[in-house]
Amino acid sequence: MNRKDFIHLASASATGLLLNPFGKENQFHHGGKEGFELKIMATNWGFKGTLHQFCAAAKMEGYDGVEIWWPNDQAPQEEMFGSVEKYGLDLGIILGGWQQNYGEHLATFRKVTTEAATNTHRKPLYINCHSGRDYFTPGQNAPFIEHTISLAKETGVLICHETHRGRIHFAAHITREYLEKYPELRLTFDVSHWCNVHESLLHDQDESVELAIARTDHVHARIGYAEGPQVNDPRAPEWKQAVDRHLSWWDKIAVRKKDRGERLTILTEFGPADYMQTIPYTRQPLADQWAINVYMMHMLRKRYQ
């Protein structure tokens, strides 16, 4: 197939998906108890524009809220709160330490989680933690979890730890050990990372994944595969197996939340380059990140509303 034919086929396929993006695979019907609500959040990761422009775009597309990295300084904090209030959006916070030195890293983590949970501007829907490092020992990682359990009890703010490469919960079997030790540990389920770490769609990790699902309050909705944390375009038919596998996990989370009459928050989190694959030499993205996330938002809202 030459380049001209490929572009024509891709355009035709995209048009068909936009006209009927949900397809037969979007069959999910499960009634929920009173109290269940679905909140789908937008990420400003990769957004080219101001925070106000991002919030305006998220509102226009139909998102319920936004997930934003906690700013260190007062001025950007005020800008963040002002932007979400102006556009009537819910707010989720993402945060974490970055230092290689353990003591500095833990001190930063404690500081930012406490600030975000106790701020006087607005209580977030949740705090999503990039917790610790994969090379910290279990004894070193324990204070990150214990701090958030205590802080959540004190403030009433939902605090979740993300299943993320490079962090405490980088792998399914490792996360299982922490979940068994800490019954109050809550997760942000970004299973795309585990697909990459375990180089599979996790058919040999079912027990660990099921336990993680049982402790999940927030979902990062990105489609991973055996060789990476993000497929180039979830609308493309070649990724159907990976998409269906992720939907099967998210369905179980939605069922639990519906049966309990609880809130389910989902962030559509397909990322820009280098998460998004690019054409060599030009670094042109293979797909439109924003359009994919909006597609995921509409698909998941229709599926779980």
Sequence and secondary structure as in RCSB ss.txt:
>XXXX:A:sequence
MNRKDFIHLASASATGLLLNPFGKENQFHHGGKEGFELKIMATNWGFKGTLHQFCAAAKMEGYDGVEIWWPNDQA
PQEEMFGSVEKYGLDLGIILGGWQQNYGEHLATFRKVTTEAATNTHRKPLYINCHSGRDYFTPGQNAPFIEHTIS
LAKETGVLICHETHRGRIHFAAHITREYLEKYPELRLTFDVSHWCNVHESLLHDQDESVELAIARTDHVHARIGY
AEGPQVNDPRAPEWKQAVDRHLSWWDKIAVRKKDRGERLTILTEFGPADYMQTIPYTRQPLADQWAINVYMMHML
RKRYQ
>XXXX:A:secstr
  HHHHHHHHHHHHHHHHHS S GGG       TT EEEEEEE TT  S HHHHHHHHHHHT SEEEEE  SSHH
HHHHHHHHHHHTT EEEEEEE   SSHHHHHHHHHHHHHHHHH SS   SEEEEE S TTS HHHHHHHHHHHHH
HHHHH   EEEE  TTSTT SHHHHHHHHHH TT  EEE HHHHHHHTTSSSTT HHHHHHHHHTEEEEEE   B
TTBS  S TTSGGGHHHHHHHHHHHHHHHHHHHHHT EEEEEE    TTTS B TTT  BSS HHHHHHHHHHHH
HHHH 
